[in-house]
Amino acid sequence: QVRVVESGGGLVQSGGSLRLSCAASGGTFSVYHIGWYRQGPGKQRELVAAITSDRNTNYADSVKGRFAISRDNAKKTVYLQMNSLKPEDTAVYSCNAGFSQPGRYWGQGTQVTVSS
Protein backbone atom coordinates (compact mmCIF):
# COMPACT_ATOMS: atom_id res chain seq x y z
CA GLN A 1 0.00 0.00 0.00
CA VAL A 2 1.42 3.38 -1.04
CA ARG A 3 0.88 6.29 1.33
CA VAL A 4 1.35 9.90 0.29
CA VAL A 5 1.58 12.70 2.87
CA GLU A 6 1.82 16.43 2.19
CA SER A 7 3.21 19.06 4.52
CA GLY A 8 4.33 22.65 4.48
CA GLY A 9 1.11 24.53 3.88
CA GLY A 10 0.11 27.57 5.85
CA LEU A 11 -0.76 31.24 5.79
CA VAL A 12 1.53 33.64 3.97
CA GLN A 13 1.29 37.21 2.76
CA SER A 14 1.13 38.07 -0.90
CA GLY A 15 4.63 37.98 -2.37
CA GLY A 16 5.82 35.45 0.15
CA SER A 17 7.11 31.91 -0.27
CA LEU A 18 6.29 28.42 0.93
CA ARG A 19 7.79 25.02 0.27
CA LEU A 20 5.47 22.04 0.18
CA SER A 21 6.71 18.51 0.69
CA CYS A 22 5.21 15.27 -0.53
CA ALA A 23 6.54 12.15 1.16
CA ALA A 24 5.65 8.70 -0.13
CA SER A 25 6.04 5.33 1.53
CA GLY A 26 5.19 1.77 0.70
CA GLY A 27 6.22 1.71 -2.92
CA THR A 28 9.11 2.22 -5.32
CA PHE A 29 9.14 5.99 -5.20
CA SER A 30 11.75 6.54 -7.88
CA VAL A 31 9.56 5.08 -10.64
CA TYR A 32 6.50 7.19 -9.88
CA HIS A 33 5.40 10.29 -11.66
CA ILE A 34 4.46 12.91 -9.06
CA GLY A 35 2.03 15.75 -9.50
CA TRP A 36 0.91 18.65 -7.33
CA TYR A 37 -2.72 19.58 -7.80
CA ARG A 38 -4.74 22.34 -6.21
CA GLN A 39 -8.38 23.14 -5.72
CA GLY A 40 -9.35 26.65 -4.77
CA PRO A 41 -12.69 27.79 -3.35
CA GLY A 42 -15.39 27.24 -5.95
CA LYS A 43 -12.88 26.01 -8.52
CA GLN A 44 -12.10 22.73 -10.18
CA ARG A 45 -8.97 20.84 -9.29
CA GLU A 46 -6.06 21.68 -11.55
CA LEU A 47 -2.58 20.38 -12.13
CA VAL A 48 -0.02 22.86 -10.82
CA ALA A 49 3.25 21.05 -11.49
CA ALA A 50 4.46 17.56 -12.23
CA ILE A 51 7.73 15.69 -12.37
CA THR A 52 8.31 12.37 -14.07
CA SER A 53 10.47 9.50 -12.90
CA ASP A 54 13.27 10.81 -15.14
CA ARG A 55 12.82 14.35 -13.80
CA ASN A 56 11.04 15.98 -16.69
CA THR A 57 8.83 18.76 -15.37
CA ASN A 58 5.80 20.70 -16.50
CA TYR A 59 3.88 23.58 -14.98
CA ALA A 60 0.55 25.30 -15.26
CA ASP A 61 0.91 28.59 -17.11
CA SER A 62 -0.31 30.46 -14.03
CA VAL A 63 2.69 29.34 -11.94
CA LYS A 64 5.51 29.25 -14.49
CA GLY A 65 8.48 31.24 -13.27
CA ARG A 66 7.17 31.28 -9.69
CA PHE A 67 6.93 27.61 -8.68
CA ALA A 68 9.55 24.88 -8.94
CA ILE A 69 9.08 21.15 -8.48
CA SER A 70 11.93 18.84 -7.56
CA ARG A 71 12.41 15.35 -6.20
CA ASP A 72 14.80 13.60 -3.85
CA ASN A 73 14.44 9.89 -4.46
CA ALA A 74 16.72 9.00 -1.55
CA LYS A 75 14.28 10.76 0.79
CA LYS A 76 11.23 9.62 -1.20
CA THR A 77 10.09 13.21 -1.25
CA VAL A 78 8.97 15.72 -3.85
CA TYR A 79 9.10 19.43 -3.14
CA LEU A 80 7.11 22.33 -4.52
CA GLN A 81 8.86 25.63 -3.97
CA MET A 82 6.33 28.42 -4.32
CA ASN A 83 7.58 31.98 -4.64
CA SER A 84 5.87 35.30 -5.30
CA LEU A 85 2.63 33.89 -4.01
CA LYS A 86 -0.61 35.58 -4.94
CA PRO A 87 -4.04 35.49 -3.30
CA GLU A 88 -5.29 33.45 -6.26
CA ASP A 89 -2.84 30.69 -5.28
CA THR A 90 -5.00 30.05 -2.22
CA ALA A 91 -6.14 26.42 -2.40
CA VAL A 92 -5.82 22.96 -0.97
CA TYR A 93 -2.70 21.48 -2.53
CA SER A 94 -2.66 17.72 -2.99
CA CYS A 95 0.11 15.39 -4.05
CA ASN A 96 -0.48 12.54 -6.47
CA ALA A 97 1.75 9.59 -7.32
CA GLY A 98 1.58 6.83 -9.86
CA PHE A 99 2.50 5.60 -13.30
CA SER A 100 0.32 8.12 -15.08
CA GLN A 101 -0.87 11.64 -14.43
CA PRO A 102 -2.95 11.65 -12.38
CA GLY A 103 -1.84 8.42 -10.82
CA ARG A 104 -3.49 6.10 -8.39
CA TYR A 105 -2.32 7.51 -5.08
CA TRP A 106 -3.48 10.74 -3.45
CA GLY A 107 -2.56 12.50 -0.25
CA GLN A 108 -4.98 14.27 2.06
CA GLY A 109 -3.93 17.73 0.97
CA THR A 110 -2.47 20.77 2.69
CA GLN A 111 -4.05 24.22 2.86
CA VAL A 112 -2.22 27.20 1.41
CA THR A 113 -3.71 30.60 2.13
CA VAL A 114 -2.24 33.77 0.66
CA SER A 115 -3.44 37.02 2.18
CA SER A 116 -3.48 40.27 0.23
ZADO-1210 file (C-alpha; in nm, 4 decimals, padded with zeros to 6 digits):
<atoms>
<atom x="00.0000" y="00.0000" z="00.0000" code="GLN" pos="1"/>
<atom x="00.1415" y="00.3385" z="-00.1041" code="VAL" pos="2"/>
<atom x="00.0884" y="00.6292" z="00.1325" code="ARG" pos="3"/>
<atom x="00.1347" y="00.9905" z="00.0288" code="VAL" pos="4"/>
<atom x="00.1579" y="01.2695" z="00.2868" code="VAL" pos="5"/>
<atom x="00.1820" y="01.6427" z="00.2191" code="GLU" pos="6"/>
<atom x="00.3215" y="01.9059" z="00.4520" code="SER" pos="7"/>
<atom x="00.4331" y="02.2655" z="00.4480" code="GLY" pos="8"/>
<atom x="00.1109" y="02.4531" z="00.3885" code="GLY" pos="9"/>
<atom x="00.0112" y="02.7573" z="00.5854" code="GLY" pos="10"/>
<atom x="-00.0759" y="03.1240" z="00.5792" code="LEU" pos="11"/>
<atom x="00.1526" y="03.3635" z="00.3969" code="VAL" pos="12"/>
<atom x="00.1294" y="03.7208" z="00.2762" code="GLN" pos="13"/>
<atom x="00.1132" y="03.8068" z="-00.0900" code="SER" pos="14"/>
<atom x="00.4625" y="03.7983" z="-00.2375" code="GLY" pos="15"/>
<atom x="00.5823" y="03.5450" z="00.0154" code="GLY" pos="16"/>
<atom x="00.7107" y="03.1906" z="-00.0267" code="SER" pos="17"/>
<atom x="00.6287" y="02.8420" z="00.0926" code="LEU" pos="18"/>
<atom x="00.7787" y="02.5022" z="00.0271" code="ARG" pos="19"/>
<atom x="00.5473" y="02.2042" z="00.0177" code="LEU" pos="20"/>
<atom x="00.6713" y="01.8513" z="00.0692" code="SER" pos="21"/>
<atom x="00.5210" y="01.5267" z="-00.0531" code="CYS" pos="22"/>
<atom x="00.6539" y="01.2145" z="00.1159" code="ALA" pos="23"/>
<atom x="00.5655" y="00.8704" z="-00.0126" code="ALA" pos="24"/>
<atom x="00.6042" y="00.5331" z="00.1525" code="SER" pos="25"/>
<atom x="00.5187" y="00.1766" z="00.0704" code="GLY" pos="26"/>
<atom x="00.6216" y="00.1710" z="-00.2925" code="GLY" pos="27"/>
<atom x="00.9112" y="00.2217" z="-00.5322" code="THR" pos="28"/>
<atom x="00.9143" y="00.5985" z="-00.5197" code="PHE" pos="29"/>
<atom x="01.1745" y="00.6537" z="-00.7884" code="SER" pos="30"/>
<atom x="00.9563" y="00.5076" z="-01.0636" code="VAL" pos="31"/>
<atom x="00.6499" y="00.7192" z="-00.9879" code="TYR" pos="32"/>
<atom x="00.5398" y="01.0290" z="-01.1664" code="HIS" pos="33"/>
<atom x="00.4459" y="01.2909" z="-00.9057" code="ILE" pos="34"/>
<atom x="00.2031" y="01.5752" z="-00.9502" code="GLY" pos="35"/>
<atom x="00.0909" y="01.8647" z="-00.7332" code="TRP" pos="36"/>
<atom x="-00.2722" y="01.9579" z="-00.7800" code="TYR" pos="37"/>
<atom x="-00.4744" y="02.2338" z="-00.6207" code="ARG" pos="38"/>
<atom x="-00.8379" y="02.3145" z="-00.5719" code="GLN" pos="39"/>
<atom x="-00.9347" y="02.6652" z="-00.4769" code="GLY" pos="40"/>
<atom x="-01.2691" y="02.7792" z="-00.3351" code="PRO" pos="41"/>
<atom x="-01.5386" y="02.7238" z="-00.5954" code="GLY" pos="42"/>
<atom x="-01.2880" y="02.6014" z="-00.8521" code="LYS" pos="43"/>
<atom x="-01.2096" y="02.2729" z="-01.0178" code="GLN" pos="44"/>
<atom x="-00.8974" y="02.0842" z="-00.9289" code="ARG" pos="45"/>
<atom x="-00.6058" y="02.1680" z="-01.1553" code="GLU" pos="46"/>
<atom x="-00.2582" y="02.0377" z="-01.2125" code="LEU" pos="47"/>
<atom x="-00.0021" y="02.2857" z="-01.0816" code="VAL" pos="48"/>
<atom x="00.3252" y="02.1048" z="-01.1487" code="ALA" pos="49"/>
<atom x="00.4461" y="01.7556" z="-01.2227" code="ALA" pos="50"/>
<atom x="00.7735" y="01.5689" z="-01.2369" code="ILE" pos="51"/>
<atom x="00.8315" y="01.2375" z="-01.4071" code="THR" pos="52"/>
<atom x="01.0468" y="00.9502" z="-01.2897" code="SER" pos="53"/>
<atom x="01.3265" y="01.0808" z="-01.5142" code="ASP" pos="54"/>
<atom x="01.2817" y="01.4353" z="-01.3799" code="ARG" pos="55"/>
<atom x="01.1043" y="01.5984" z="-01.6691" code="ASN" pos="56"/>
<atom x="00.8833" y="01.8763" z="-01.5367" code="THR" pos="57"/>
<atom x="00.5802" y="02.0702" z="-01.6498" code="ASN" pos="58"/>
<atom x="00.3880" y="02.3580" z="-01.4979" code="TYR" pos="59"/>
<atom x="00.0553" y="02.5300" z="-01.5260" code="ALA" pos="60"/>
<atom x="00.0911" y="02.8595" z="-01.7108" code="ASP" pos="61"/>
<atom x="-00.0305" y="03.0460" z="-01.4029" code="SER" pos="62"/>
<atom x="00.2690" y="02.9340" z="-01.1939" code="VAL" pos="63"/>
<atom x="00.5510" y="02.9253" z="-01.4486" code="LYS" pos="64"/>
<atom x="00.8480" y="03.1237" z="-01.3271" code="GLY" pos="65"/>
<atom x="00.7172" y="03.1278" z="-00.9689" code="ARG" pos="66"/>
<atom x="00.6934" y="02.7606" z="-00.8681" code="PHE" pos="67"/>
<atom x="00.9551" y="02.4884" z="-00.8944" code="ALA" pos="68"/>
<atom x="00.9077" y="02.1155" z="-00.8479" code="ILE" pos="69"/>
<atom x="01.1928" y="01.8836" z="-00.7564" code="SER" pos="70"/>
<atom x="01.2411" y="01.5350" z="-00.6202" code="ARG" pos="71"/>
<atom x="01.4804" y="01.3602" z="-00.3847" code="ASP" pos="72"/>
<atom x="01.4442" y="00.9891" z="-00.4462" code="ASN" pos="73"/>
<atom x="01.6715" y="00.8998" z="-00.1549" code="ALA" pos="74"/>
<atom x="01.4281" y="01.0757" z="00.0789" code="LYS" pos="75"/>
<atom x="01.1230" y="00.9617" z="-00.1202" code="LYS" pos="76"/>
<atom x="01.0086" y="01.3214" z="-00.1252" code="THR" pos="77"/>
<atom x="00.8966" y="01.5715" z="-00.3853" code="VAL" pos="78"/>
<atom x="00.9097" y="01.9427" z="-00.3141" code="TYR" pos="79"/>
<atom x="00.7114" y="02.2330" z="-00.4516" code="LEU" pos="80"/>
<atom x="00.8858" y="02.5633" z="-00.3966" code="GLN" pos="81"/>
<atom x="00.6328" y="02.8424" z="-00.4318" code="MET" pos="82"/>
<atom x="00.7585" y="03.1984" z="-00.4643" code="ASN" pos="83"/>
<atom x="00.5874" y="03.5303" z="-00.5303" code="SER" pos="84"/>
<atom x="00.2628" y="03.3888" z="-00.4010" code="LEU" pos="85"/>
<atom x="-00.0614" y="03.5581" z="-00.4940" code="LYS" pos="86"/>
<atom x="-00.4043" y="03.5487" z="-00.3300" code="PRO" pos="87"/>
<atom x="-00.5288" y="03.3450" z="-00.6265" code="GLU" pos="88"/>
<atom x="-00.2840" y="03.0693" z="-00.5280" code="ASP" pos="89"/>
<atom x="-00.4997" y="03.0047" z="-00.2220" code="THR" pos="90"/>
<atom x="-00.6137" y="02.6421" z="-00.2401" code="ALA" pos="91"/>
<atom x="-00.5823" y="02.2964" z="-00.0971" code="VAL" pos="92"/>
<atom x="-00.2704" y="02.1479" z="-00.2533" code="TYR" pos="93"/>
<atom x="-00.2656" y="01.7723" z="-00.2992" code="SER" pos="94"/>
<atom x="00.0108" y="01.5387" z="-00.4048" code="CYS" pos="95"/>
<atom x="-00.0483" y="01.2544" z="-00.6468" code="ASN" pos="96"/>
<atom x="00.1751" y="00.9594" z="-00.7322" code="ALA" pos="97"/>
<atom x="00.1577" y="00.6832" z="-00.9856" code="GLY" pos="98"/>
<atom x="00.2504" y="00.5599" z="-01.3301" code="PHE" pos="99"/>
<atom x="00.0320" y="00.8116" z="-01.5080" code="SER" pos="100"/>
<atom x="-00.0870" y="01.1638" z="-01.4426" code="GLN" pos="101"/>
<atom x="-00.2951" y="01.1652" z="-01.2379" code="PRO" pos="102"/>
<atom x="-00.1844" y="00.8421" z="-01.0823" code="GLY" pos="103"/>
<atom x="-00.3494" y="00.6102" z="-00.8395" code="ARG" pos="104"/>
<atom x="-00.2318" y="00.7510" z="-00.5076" code="TYR" pos="105"/>
<atom x="-00.3479" y="01.0742" z="-00.3445" code="TRP" pos="106"/>
<atom x="-00.2556" y="01.2500" z="-00.0255" code="GLY" pos="107"/>
<atom x="-00.4984" y="01.4273" z="00.2055" code="GLN" pos="108"/>
<atom x="-00.3926" y="01.7729" z="00.0968" code="GLY" pos="109"/>
<atom x="-00.2469" y="02.0766" z="00.2693" code="THR" pos="110"/>
<atom x="-00.4046" y="02.4216" z="00.2859" code="GLN" pos="111"/>
<atom x="-00.2222" y="02.7203" z="00.1406" code="VAL" pos="112"/>
<atom x="-00.3715" y="03.0603" z="00.2128" code="THR" pos="113"/>
<atom x="-00.2243" y="03.3772" z="00.0659" code="VAL" pos="114"/>
<atom x="-00.3441" y="03.7016" z="00.2177" code="SER" pos="115"/>
<atom x="-00.3477" y="04.0271" z="00.0235" code="SER" pos="116"/>
</atoms>
